[in-house]
Amino acid sequence: MKRLFFISSSLDDIDKAEHQLIDAGINGDRFHLLSSNESAAIARDLHAISSLAKTDVVHWMERGVLIGMAGVLIVLSSGYFSGLYESFTWAPFIFLSLVIFGFSCWEAGFVGIQKKNYKYARFDRELSKGNHIFMVDIEGGEKTYVKNVCEETYHMSSAGEDSPWASPFENTPAPNK
């Protein structure tokens, strides 16, 4: 699955494009709208992204999971190789592992909720101009049809494509492809 990005100055055009794509059989759950004018998008019943999705919480929590798993591995392997599990049982090591894992996820999520989503940061200039970012998740052969509808019928400008999934290893704004 890929996500196509389009820039439009008109919510009416985005609304019409959504309806045309839905009529063509593309599920409405695959549309996302990033706009600085959320109230107008909600009034038109467009698929505006949530305020939580505008943050980088998922991206950072994925990092927290990886760090927490490394911490769990260190604690459990140190308990095993030191032989302390024979005198104390595994309970303290398991408890400490859970605490480290939970803290890593929580702390990373706390950092992420304070940051803008790294996939949307590249659109800040367009949003400040009053434009809207229309995103469509596509599968297989839908790309040509979606691009025709958005670019040619409703005169939206293409802003690239990317994966809809966050990667814990990616830390820069996604490039325009």
PyMOL commands that set and color helices and strands:
alter all, ss='L'
color gray80, all
select helices_A, chain A and resi 11-23+28-30+38-43+57-82+85-88+91-113+121-128+142-153
alter helices_A, ss='H'
color red, helices_A
select strands_A, chain A and resi 2-8+31-35+132-138+157-162
alter strands_A, ss='S'
color yellow, strands_A
deselect
rebuild
show_as cartoon
